[in-house]
Amino acid sequence: MANIKSAKKRARQAVKRRLRNRMHKGAARTLVKKVRACIAAGDYEGGMAAFRLAQSKLDSVARKGVIKKNTAARLKRRLNAQLKKLAPSA
């Protein structure tokens, strides 16, 4: 454990940040899983609705620095490509 006052404060801040980051990361992961579940079930409409929510959350998490910007972009790109395969031919 730290002895210096500023180091103790930094330790407290690190704990708070870690918990907040885990919360946001977990929420994003849950939304991505919902999109993948819709894709597996072949539900295009449900998948698109879930994808919009996941896309927003991934952007938000990347902006906060919880995950890297490129990781968010890669996840969105891959989910979108899978959804396009399910799209009904118009």
C-alpha positions in Angstrom: 0.0 0.0 0.0 1.1 3.5 -0.8 2.5 5.8 2.0 2.4 9.1 0.2 -0.9 11.0 0.2 -1.0 11.6 -3.5 -0.2 7.9 -4.2 -3.1 6.9 -2.0 -5.4 9.1 -3.9 -4.2 7.7 -7.2 -4.9 4.2 -5.9 -8.5 5.2 -5.0 -9.0 6.8 -8.4 -7.6 3.8 -10.2 -10.1 1.5 -8.4 -13.0 3.8 -9.4 -11.9 4.0 -13.0 -11.4 0.3 -13.3 -14.9 -0.4 -12.1 -16.4 2.2 -14.4 -14.4 0.9 -17.3 -15.5 -2.7 -16.6 -19.2 -1.6 -16.4 -19.0 0.2 -19.8 -17.0 -2.7 -21.4 -19.5 -5.3 -20.1 -22.4 -3.3 -21.4 -20.8 -3.0 -24.9 -20.0 -6.8 -24.9 -23.6 -7.6 -24.0 -25.0 -5.5 -26.9 -22.6 -7.2 -29.3 -23.7 -10.6 -28.1 -27.3 -9.6 -28.7 -26.5 -8.7 -32.3 -24.6 -12.0 -32.7 -27.6 -13.9 -31.3 -29.9 -12.3 -33.8 -27.5 -13.1 -36.6 -27.4 -16.8 -35.5 -31.2 -16.8 -35.4 -31.4 -15.2 -38.9 -33.4 -12.3 -37.5 -32.4 -9.3 -39.8 -34.7 -6.7 -38.4 -33.9 -7.5 -34.8 -30.2 -7.7 -35.7 -30.3 -4.2 -37.2 -32.1 -2.7 -34.2 -29.5 -4.4 -31.9 -26.7 -3.3 -34.1 -27.7 0.4 -33.9 -27.5 0.2 -30.1 -24.3 -1.7 -30.1 -22.7 0.7 -32.6 -23.6 3.7 -30.4 -22.2 2.0 -27.3 -19.0 0.9 -29.0 -18.4 4.5 -30.2 -19.1 5.8 -26.7 -16.7 3.3 -25.1 -14.0 4.1 -27.7 -14.4 7.8 -27.0 -14.0 7.2 -23.3 -10.8 5.3 -24.0 -12.0 2.0 -22.5 -11.3 0.2 -25.8 -9.2 1.4 -28.7 -10.9 3.2 -31.6 -9.7 0.7 -34.1 -11.1 -2.2 -32.0 -14.5 -0.6 -32.0 -14.4 0.0 -35.8 -13.3 -3.6 -36.4 -16.2 -5.0 -34.3 -18.7 -2.7 -36.0 -17.4 -3.6 -39.5 -17.6 -7.3 -38.8 -21.1 -7.2 -37.4 -22.3 -5.1 -40.2 -20.8 -7.5 -42.8 -22.6 -10.4 -41.2 -25.9 -8.5 -41.1 -25.6 -7.6 -44.8 -25.4 -11.3 -45.6 -28.8 -11.7 -43.9 -30.4 -8.7 -45.7 -33.4 -9.6 -47.9 -32.7 -9.1 -51.6 -34.7 -6.0 -52.7 
